[in-house]
Amino acid sequence: MTAKAVGISEDLLSLIIGLAIFVLALGLLGGADILGWVVTTGVWTDLSKALAPMSKTYAALGGVGALVATYVALLVVMTAGAAALRADVGRFALAFTAVFWISYICWIAGSYANMAVNTPADMQKFGISWSLRLTAEGGFVVALIVGLIIGNFFPALADWMKEAVRPELYIKIAIVLLGGFLGIVSAEKLTLATRLMFLGLASIIVAYLIFWSVVYYVARVWFKFSREWAAPLASGIAVCGVSAAIATGGAIRARPVVPIMVSSLVVIFAVVELLILPFVAGYFLAGQPMAAGAWMALSVKTDGAAVASGSITEALILAQAAAQGIKYQPGWILGAAATLKVFIDIFIGVWAFLLAWIWTKHIDVRKGETVRVREIWDRFPKFIIGYVVTFLIVLIVALAAAPAVAAQVKTSMLEANALRGIFFVLTFFTIGVMSNFRRLWEEGIGRLAAVYLLTLFGFVIWVALAISLVFFAGFKPPLITG
């Protein structure tokens, strides 16, 4: 669901909320533990021990108190955001309440020991004989499945919640916060982090040049789609899903129905990929963990599903490695997925500008019209600024400050990271809710789906795998020492 024209964009709103949370988290540097009350969910067999506040400063709240406090705080912040979007504030508040509680219950369920425990030692600790080894990320999968059930079998409930079903908003806030967390991770292993960013940029350029041209050719030549349909479809399949399809549609002046239909397909296939690819990567790419994360970013075509796929992939690979006595530092596989996805998003504005220039000059020529360089900024995903800012601030402070200050920065980012996890689970659940397969089929989406199916599963995924292995083979996360 998109914001009304008179309000600010979801993109800008995500930047504002993400940076506000980041600044509050840094209150620890001034001695103020502002976010320590945020709830965290741990692996459990005794439900009474599943929840706790992030900081011992707020231990008196208890787990349930921290959960209620977190809900109230997010309700206030997100409802204020809905007002800025010119959404129906009353409906949003009610819908967000349902979205939050259903999502968080799913996360608690996914943190049950038989779902989440990932090492033999922990299985013994919790007194269980088997586990799916998903870590607490299993809650994301539960949230997605519950969302799909609601979206496809309880359409009236899904429609009632639609004001708060905004997966792109939730994931963009999470990615802004992810920048700070990855700043801490990168500061600890700066050489590896620099290599990751270089390889990510190189692989994205290659992917853009190959994917877009092939998908556009297939849509135009094999399926006889017009340029109006072929260009947004190529961007949606080859580049970055919803954002790219919408930006491309605007750049070439396509009718509104075109990017809407393509975006619907993107969401459907992203859900399918999210349910399949992380487990394929976890099984076949356990020995190439960074390539596995990169593969998720290059293959899964929405920000939410791509980063979520990276999160599940990391959980699966870390669990397998831990069972073999290998303890990788968490955050690196997810960081590979997030970094590549950020590079993809950065290029959307440039790509849309190039397409707008080509269309204006050579295809849809209109007397007196020119393409402004400002179009790059207008189409640039603003939340990327937040990701870069939080990453750089934390990285610089962690590298330059005294050890005691660096430790406080790390603690503050762990508190912000707890909120990132909540926005992640909201993303999973709402992706599922908005994926009504029957409705989209009735709208005549079948022929478009044929192009998507052929090019995505017949070409893009496998070339993405090859690119990931070429650039990331042998690149592994650092080990936990001590």
C-alpha positions in Angstrom: 0.0 0.0 0.0 1.4 3.4 -0.9 1.1 6.8 0.8 -1.3 9.4 -0.5 0.2 12.1 -2.7 -0.4 14.8 -0.1 1.6 13.1 2.6 5.3 12.3 2.9 6.5 9.1 1.3 7.0 5.8 3.2 10.6 6.0 2.0 11.2 9.3 3.8 9.2 8.2 6.8 11.4 5.1 7.2 14.5 7.3 7.2 13.0 9.6 9.9 11.9 6.8 12.2 15.1 4.8 11.7 17.3 7.7 12.5 15.2 8.7 15.5 15.6 5.2 17.0 19.3 5.3 16.3 19.8 8.6 18.1 17.8 7.4 21.1 19.9 4.3 21.3 23.1 6.4 21.4 21.8 8.0 24.6 23.9 5.4 26.4 26.9 7.5 25.5 25.6 10.2 27.7 24.6 7.8 30.5 20.9 7.6 29.5 19.6 4.1 28.8 16.6 5.3 26.7 15.8 2.0 24.9 16.7 -0.6 27.5 13.0 -1.3 28.1 12.6 -2.8 24.6 11.5 -6.4 24.8 13.7 -9.3 23.6 12.6 -12.8 23.0 14.8 -15.8 23.9 14.7 -19.5 23.2 12.3 -21.1 25.7 10.6 -24.2 27.0 9.1 -22.3 29.9 6.9 -19.6 28.4 7.3 -17.4 31.5 11.0 -17.1 30.6 10.6 -16.3 26.9 10.5 -12.5 27.3 12.7 -9.9 29.0 13.7 -6.2 28.7 16.9 -5.6 26.8 18.6 -3.9 29.8 18.9 -5.0 33.4 18.1 -1.3 34.3 14.5 -2.1 33.4 14.4 -5.6 35.0 11.4 -4.5 37.2 9.2 -4.3 34.1 9.5 -8.0 33.5 9.0 -9.7 30.1 5.3 -9.0 29.8 5.8 -5.4 30.9 8.6 -4.9 28.4 6.4 -6.3 25.6 3.5 -4.0 26.5 5.8 -1.0 26.7 7.3 -1.9 23.3 3.8 -2.2 21.8 2.7 1.2 23.2 5.8 3.0 22.0 5.6 1.5 18.5 1.9 2.2 18.3 2.5 5.9 19.1 5.4 6.2 16.7 3.8 4.3 13.8 0.5 6.0 14.2 2.2 9.4 14.1 3.9 8.1 10.9 0.5 7.1 9.5 -0.7 10.7 10.1 2.3 12.0 8.2 1.4 9.6 5.4 -2.2 11.0 5.4 -3.5 7.5 6.2 -6.6 6.9 8.2 -5.1 7.2 11.7 -7.9 5.4 13.5 -8.0 2.4 11.2 -4.2 2.3 11.2 -4.0 2.2 15.0 -6.5 -0.7 15.2 -4.8 -2.6 12.3 -1.3 -2.1 13.6 -2.4 -3.4 17.0 -3.5 -6.6 15.3 -0.4 -6.8 13.1 1.9 -6.3 16.1 0.4 -8.8 18.4 -0.1 -11.5 15.7 3.5 -11.0 14.5 5.0 -11.1 18.0 3.1 -14.2 19.0 4.5 -15.8 15.9 8.0 -14.8 17.0 7.5 -16.2 20.4 6.2 -19.5 18.9 9.2 -19.6 16.6 11.5 -19.2 19.6 10.3 -22.4 21.1 13.3 -24.7 21.8 12.3 -27.4 19.3 12.2 -24.7 16.6 15.1 -22.5 17.6 17.9 -24.5 19.4 20.9 -24.9 17.1 23.6 -26.7 19.0 23.8 -30.1 20.7 24.9 -28.4 23.9 21.8 -26.2 23.9 19.6 -29.2 23.1 21.0 -30.9 26.2 20.5 -27.6 28.2 16.8 -27.4 27.3 16.3 -31.2 27.6 15.1 -31.8 24.1 16.1 -34.5 21.6 15.5 -32.7 18.3 15.3 -29.2 16.9 14.7 -27.6 13.5 17.8 -25.5 14.3 16.3 -22.2 13.0 17.4 -20.0 16.0 14.9 -17.3 16.9 14.6 -16.5 13.2 12.2 -19.4 13.0 9.6 -16.9 14.3 9.9 -15.1 11.0 8.9 -18.2 9.1 6.0 -18.7 11.4 4.9 -15.1 10.8 5.1 -15.5 7.1 3.0 -18.7 7.1 0.4 -17.2 9.4 0.3 -14.1 7.1 -0.2 -16.3 4.0 -3.1 -18.1 5.7 -4.8 -14.8 6.6 -4.1 -13.3 3.1 -5.5 -16.3 1.2 -8.2 -17.8 3.5 -9.4 -14.9 5.5 -9.5 -12.0 3.0 -11.9 -10.0 5.0 -9.5 -9.9 7.9 -6.6 -9.1 5.6 -8.6 -6.2 4.1 -9.4 -4.9 7.6 -5.7 -4.8 8.4 -4.6 -3.4 5.1 -3.9 0.2 6.5 -1.1 -1.3 8.6 0.1 -3.9 6.0 3.2 -2.0 4.9 6.1 -4.4 4.5 8.3 -2.0 2.6 8.0 0.6 5.4 8.8 -1.9 8.1 11.8 -3.4 6.3 13.3 0.0 5.3 13.2 1.1 9.0 14.9 -2.2 9.9 17.6 -1.6 7.2 18.4 1.9 8.6 18.9 0.2 12.0 20.8 -2.6 10.4 23.4 -0.1 9.3 24.4 0.6 12.9 24.6 -3.1 13.8 26.8 -3.8 10.8 29.0 -0.8 11.7 29.9 -2.7 14.9 30.5 -5.9 13.1 32.6 -4.2 10.5 34.7 -2.3 13.0 35.7 -5.6 14.6 36.9 -7.0 11.2 37.5 -3.9 9.0 39.5 -5.6 6.2 36.8 -8.2 5.6 34.1 -5.6 5.7 35.9 -3.5 3.0 36.2 -6.6 0.8 32.5 -7.3 1.2 31.5 -3.9 0.1 33.9 -3.9 -2.9 32.7 -7.4 -4.0 29.1 -6.3 -3.5 29.4 -3.3 -5.7 31.1 -5.3 -8.5 28.6 -8.1 -8.5 25.7 -5.6 -8.6 27.0 -3.9 -11.7 27.4 -7.2 -13.4 23.9 -8.3 -12.4 22.3 -5.1 -13.7 23.9 -5.4 -17.1 23.0 -9.1 -17.6 19.6 -9.5 -15.9 17.8 -6.5 -17.2 18.7 -6.9 -20.9 17.8 -10.6 -20.9 14.5 -10.2 -19.2 13.5 -7.3 -21.4 14.4 -9.3 -24.5 12.4 -12.3 -23.4 9.3 -10.2 -22.6 9.5 -8.3 -25.9 10.6 -11.0 -28.4 9.3 -14.2 -27.0 6.1 -13.0 -25.3 5.4 -10.0 -27.6 4.9 -7.5 -24.7 5.0 -3.8 -25.5 7.8 -1.6 -24.3 5.4 -0.2 -21.7 5.1 -3.6 -20.1 8.5 -5.1 -20.9 10.6 -2.3 -19.2 8.9 -2.4 -15.7 8.7 -6.2 -15.9 12.4 -6.4 -16.6 13.2 -4.0 -13.7 10.9 -5.9 -11.4 12.4 -9.3 -12.2 16.0 -8.3 -12.8 16.6 -5.4 -10.4 14.7 -4.8 -7.2 11.1 -5.8 -7.4 8.5 -3.3 -6.3 10.7 -0.2 -6.0 12.3 -0.8 -9.4 9.0 -1.6 -11.2 7.4 1.6 -9.8 10.4 3.8 -10.6 10.7 2.4 -14.1 6.9 2.8 -14.7 7.2 6.5 -13.8 10.4 6.9 -15.8 8.8 5.7 -19.1 5.3 7.2 -18.3 3.6 3.8 -18.1 -0.1 3.6 -17.1 -0.5 3.1 -13.4 -1.9 -0.4 -13.9 1.5 -1.6 -15.3 3.7 -1.2 -12.2 0.9 -2.3 -9.9 0.5 -5.6 -11.7 4.2 -6.2 -11.9 4.6 -5.3 -8.2 1.9 -7.8 -7.3 3.9 -10.5 -9.2 7.0 -9.5 -7.4 5.5 -10.0 -4.0 4.0 -13.4 -4.9 7.3 -14.7 -6.3 9.3 -13.2 -3.4 7.2 -15.2 -1.0 7.8 -18.4 -3.0 11.6 -17.7 -3.1 11.5 -16.8 0.6 10.0 -20.2 1.4 12.5 -22.1 -0.7 15.8 -20.4 -1.5 17.1 -20.0 2.1 16.8 -23.7 2.7 18.4 -24.6 -0.6 21.3 -22.2 0.2 21.5 -23.6 3.7 21.9 -27.1 2.4 24.1 -26.6 -0.7 26.1 -23.5 0.2 26.9 -24.2 3.9 30.5 -24.2 2.9 30.2 -20.8 1.0 28.3 -18.8 3.6 29.0 -15.3 2.1 28.1 -16.5 -1.4 24.8 -17.8 0.1 24.0 -14.3 1.5 24.8 -12.6 -1.8 22.7 -15.1 -3.7 19.6 -14.1 -1.6 20.1 -10.4 -2.4 20.6 -11.0 -6.2 17.7 -13.5 -6.4 14.9 -12.4 -4.1 13.3 -9.2 -5.6 11.9 -7.2 -2.7 13.9 -5.5 0.1 11.8 -7.2 2.8 12.0 -10.7 1.4 15.6 -10.5 0.3 16.9 -9.3 3.7 14.6 -11.8 5.4 16.0 -14.6 3.2 19.5 -13.5 4.2 18.5 -13.7 7.9 17.0 -17.2 7.5 20.0 -18.4 5.5 22.4 -17.1 8.1 20.4 -18.9 10.9 20.6 -22.2 9.0 24.2 -22.0 8.1 25.3 -20.8 11.5 23.4 -23.7 13.1 25.0 -26.2 10.8 28.5 -24.8 11.4 27.9 -24.7 15.2 27.0 -28.4 15.1 30.4 -29.1 13.6 32.2 -26.9 16.1 32.6 -23.9 13.8 31.4 -20.7 15.4 31.0 -17.9 12.8 30.4 -14.4 14.0 26.7 -13.6 13.4 25.7 -10.7 11.1 28.1 -11.3 8.2 25.9 -13.5 6.0 22.9 -11.2 6.6 25.3 -8.3 6.0 26.2 -9.6 2.6 22.5 -9.9 1.7 21.7 -6.4 3.1 24.8 -4.7 1.5 24.1 -6.0 -1.9 20.4 -5.1 -1.6 21.4 -1.6 -0.6 23.7 -1.3 -3.6 20.8 -2.4 -5.8 18.5 0.2 -4.3 21.1 2.9 -4.8 21.2 2.2 -8.5 17.5 2.3 -8.9 17.5 6.1 -9.2 20.3 6.1 -11.7 18.7 3.3 -13.7 15.3 5.1 -13.7 17.0 8.3 -14.9 18.8 6.5 -17.8 15.5 4.9 -18.8 13.7 8.2 -18.6 16.4 9.8 -20.8 16.2 6.9 -23.4 12.4 7.1 -23.5 12.3 10.9 -23.8 15.0 11.1 -26.5 14.3 8.0 -28.6 11.0 6.3 -27.8 8.3 8.5 -26.4 9.5 11.9 -27.8 7.4 14.9 -26.7 8.3 18.3 -28.0 9.9 20.6 -25.4 10.3 17.9 -22.7 13.7 17.1 -21.1 14.8 14.9 -18.3 16.3 16.7 -15.3 19.3 15.4 -13.4 17.3 16.1 -10.3 15.3 13.0 -11.3 18.1 10.9 -9.9 17.6 12.4 -6.5 13.8 12.3 -6.8 13.9 8.5 -7.5 16.8 7.8 -5.0 15.6 5.6 -2.1 16.0 8.0 0.9 16.2 5.2 3.5 19.6 4.3 2.0 20.9 7.5 3.5 20.0 6.3 6.9 21.7 3.0 6.4 24.9 4.7 5.3 24.8 7.3 8.1 24.2 4.8 10.9 26.9 2.5 9.5 29.5 5.2 9.2 28.8 6.9 12.5 29.1 3.6 14.4 32.1 2.4 12.4 34.0 5.7 13.0 33.2 5.9 16.7 33.9 2.2 17.3 37.3 2.6 15.6 38.4 5.9 17.1 36.9 5.9 20.6 38.4 4.5 23.8 37.5 0.8 24.4 34.9 1.8 27.1 33.1 4.1 24.7 33.2 1.5 21.9 31.7 -1.0 24.3 28.8 1.4 25.1 28.2 2.0 21.4 28.0 -1.8 20.9 25.5 -2.1 23.7 23.4 0.7 22.3 23.3 -0.9 18.8 22.2 -4.2 20.4 19.2 -2.4 21.9 18.4 -0.8 18.5 18.9 -4.2 17.0 16.1 -5.6 19.2 13.7 -3.1 17.5 15.2 -4.1 14.1 14.1 -7.7 14.8 10.6 -6.5 15.6 10.4 -4.6 12.3 11.7 -7.8 10.6 8.9 -10.0 12.0 6.3 -7.3 11.0 7.7 -7.4 7.5 7.4 -11.2 7.3 3.8 -11.2 8.5 2.6 -8.4 6.3 4.3 -9.8 3.2 2.2 -12.9 3.8 -1.0 -10.9 4.4 -0.7 -9.0 1.1 -0.1 -12.1 -1.0 -3.7 -13.1 -2.2 -2.9 -15.5 -5.0 -6.4 -16.1 -6.1 -7.3 -12.4 -6.5 -4.2 -11.7 -8.6 -4.9 -14.6 -10.9 -8.5 -13.3 -11.4 -7.0 -10.0 -12.5 -5.4 -11.7 -15.5 -1.9 -11.8 -14.3 -1.2 -15.2 -15.8 0.8 -14.2 -19.0 3.0 -11.8 -17.0 3.5 -14.6 -14.5 4.7 -16.9 -17.3 7.5 -14.4 -18.2 8.4 -14.0 -14.5 8.4 -17.8 -13.9 10.6 -18.5 -17.0 13.1 -15.7 -16.5 13.4 -15.9 -12.7 13.6 -19.6 -12.2 15.1 -20.4 -15.6 17.8 -17.7 -15.7 18.1 -15.1 -13.0 18.4 -17.4 -10.0 21.1 -19.5 -11.6 23.1 -16.6 -13.0 22.8 -14.9 -9.6 24.2 -18.0 -8.0 27.1 -18.1 -10.5 27.8 -14.3 -9.9 27.7 -14.9 -6.1 30.2 -17.8 -6.3 32.5 -15.9 -8.7 32.7 -12.9 -6.4 32.3 -14.5 -2.9 33.8 -18.0 -3.2 36.1 -18.7 -0.3 35.0 -15.6 1.6 33.8 -16.6 5.0 32.7 -14.8 8.2 35.3 -14.4 10.9 35.2 -16.9 13.8 34.1 -16.2 17.3 37.2 -16.3 19.4 37.5 -17.1 23.1 
